[in-house]
Amino acid sequence: MNLEAHLKECEHIKCPHSKYGCIFIGNQDTYETHLEVCKFEGLKEFLQQTDDRFHEMQLALSQKDQDIAFLRSMLGKLSEKLDQLEKNLELKFDMLDENQSKLSEDLMEFRRDASMLNDELSHINARLNMGILGCKNLTLCPQLFYTFIDSPKENTNPLCLVSQPMTHSRSSNVWDIQTLQKVNTIRAHDNPVCTLVSSHNMLFSGSLKAIKVWDIVGTELKLKKELTGLNHWVRALVASQNHLYSGSYQTIKVWDIESKEQVRTLTGHVGTVYALAVISTPDQTKVFSASYDRSLRVWSMDNMICTQTLLRHQGSVTALAVSRGRLFSGAVDSTVKVKPIHGSTSASLCVPFFKATKIPSVEASVS
């Protein structure tokens, strides 16, 4: 049976509008009659348009769902990137804080260095105003560091050896004290010579990160050894029976005078050590140090520790001298103060002694 014959006899033909709610079921003849009276047949075009519109809306909704899923994915990625940016920002802030702290420390160190440089300049100006020893015709010359050397031979004159660090001289001059004649010039260092001391028929000269040891042979100096391991300019030297003491930036080094080996490094000063003095008794040896940090320190050589710290000056302490049981200290505040070394209480450790004044120029002809 073909389809056309089957449709004429079939009793299960549904109304084409059944999907809208029409309940008609019949054969071919009743089907045609039903279409004439079916209420949905009159709305056929409207219903078709509604179906088309609904289908379009379903497609649009499906597209929107896909767009929403994509936006959610992008939102998740953006959230991850935002978290990463926040972490990076925190790291940047931490680095910024660390760099700011380091810059602050560097600035403070720079200010300390600038202050130290100002004190150095004040010290130089003070020395320029005071004057120490004559040059050719014995006019007092502020640029000189000097030390006296007893002649090792009889019937010969004592000598004075002079260096000129403030004029960037790398040499030292040897002078006959009685005749006031220069008898020799020695090329001592590659850098300015800052300090000299003689002991045990040897001369010790201090310069940049080096101390040279010279044998004194008449008016000649013969290099014996160079002491190294220093951190800065050697500004002060002093010797006792058994030891040599050197002052540099923040440190005092103790050397065995026989072996020329370093024994100990003393620390405590904040800044350059400008001057040293030593006093020895049968019972003990004390070393006194003066520094840029405005302090005087007393060191016991029995146990190599600082036993006293004296703060009495208003500027860097640049000079020390020991005489008759007293310690004299000079500073860039233009004062000299005295400290009794024996039998002193803490209340009388350092008292004003006199106000420093400019020393007039003294000239003497040299025959």
LINPESUL-V663266 format. One record per helix or strand of 2 or more residues. SS is the DSSP state (helix for helix, strand for strand). FROM is the first residue (numbers start at 1). TO is the last residue. If there is no record, write none. Layout:
BEGIN
ss->(SS SS)
from->(FROM FROM)
to->(TO TO)
END
This chain:
BEGIN
ss->(helix strand helix strand helix helix strand strand strand strand helix strand strand strand strand strand strand strand strand strand strand strand strand strand strand strand strand helix strand)
from->(3 13 18 25 28 44 133 140 145 159 165 171 181 195 202 210 220 236 243 249 262 285 296 305 317 326 335 346 351)
to->(9 14 20 26 37 130 134 141 149 163 167 176 187 199 208 217 227 239 247 256 280 291 300 310 323 331 340 348 355)
END
